[in-house]
Amino acid sequence: MLSLDEIVRASCGVPKDINDPGLCPSGVSTDSRTIEQGELFVALAGPNFDGHNFLGQAFEKGAIAAVVSKDLPLARTIRVADTLMALGDIAAAYRQKFDIPVILISGTNGKTTVKNILRDLLSLRYKTYANPGSFNNLVGLPVSVLAIARNHEIAVLEAGISEKGEMERLCEISRPTHGLLTNIGPGHLEGLGTLQEVFEAKWKLAQAIGSLKGTLYVNADYPELLKRAREEKIRYRSFGVQAEAEFTPTDVHYGMDGTEFELKGEEFHLLLLGAGNLCNAVAALAVASLEFDIPLSEATQVLAEAKPERWRLEHRNVGGLHLLIDSYNANPVSMREAFGLLTVFPSPRIAVLGAMLELGDESERYHHEILELARETADLVIITGPHCELYPRHEGVLFIPDKQKAAEELHKRLVPGASVLIKGSRYCALEDIVSELWGSA
């Protein structure tokens, strides 16, 4: 970790009553509820909160100092112009302290799953750090960088963006040696604009990798990625599921208990479900094998033991039912993948859907397309939760905005052996349906 003096210089801050500038915080926290003894507290301010209101609590819990943007009569503070910018600057300065491979993963879907699998693969040989959960934005990524320890040999990080300019900043902070683009699809259109603008925003990762003379891993199922990499003379390697690439699986069989496939002569059983997760696994295998010499023969056990993150295509057998919980988030790409998976499961098939948010001017079209796909795939479709009016009304489709009432109606329709998909954007919190009927999500 940086010393307090180095933190002052990295953030261009003004220290107040820092008695021992040579002290090094044990870590960095932006949450006064979870801060631990000896950590640096960064008082972030947003539309619904202000960390400056919790400085007392942070110091009571043992904060060594605090980064603030207000002129306060408090000792052990470092005043800066913007605490979010300072957090990134501090992380960027810390990143300069070590010379290890840093793999930065981005894309519309699959970032966290690829990160988790790649972490486990690399851990077969290396002391590997990976960001917790989905710590991948302008707050989470700097905190993750600052958590890399001196003994880590490789770091695997995610970059999640919702506004233009964010990818450039995340790359500036993390200085990746390797980049991976999982896919490009309609997500966060409200902040990023059109689908082409989403592509351009994500492509900033590729350009950063190019400028840093690193290696980019691209999904060959998206030919525009390959085309741009060649045009801009960025060093790249390829993976894919449908297109021919350096890493492409063969003999693929999707099932209710995972996916069987062959790759480079090795047979794999992937515990994670569906085509999207197969691509995620192949992406991780490509980086681990091509870049870091992880033997595929040893990778088979990692994939066989891979488990989904909570609410991300979780398959649960509950009371004779097949329950597919995919309520962490939703966009048109992940919706199509989920319905593709639903066809693997037995009838009757029921889809309980929430809205797909942040789709901007294209929202109406995408909700219409997904509803048509739902009607083609499922025997019953229930639309529920906040903003469910984004879906067009259709005969035979149940529109029940109240989630509790939707759960009650679902319960009436359940029969032994049925398959139920529950999917919507994070704001919709459709796991509430699961809690209502089965007691725990």
Order of alpha helices (4+ residues) and beta strands (2+ residues): alpha-beta-beta-beta-alpha-beta-beta-alpha-beta-alpha-beta-alpha-beta-alpha-beta-alpha-alpha-beta-alpha-beta-beta-beta-beta-alpha-alpha-beta-beta-alpha-beta-alpha-beta-beta-alpha-beta-alpha
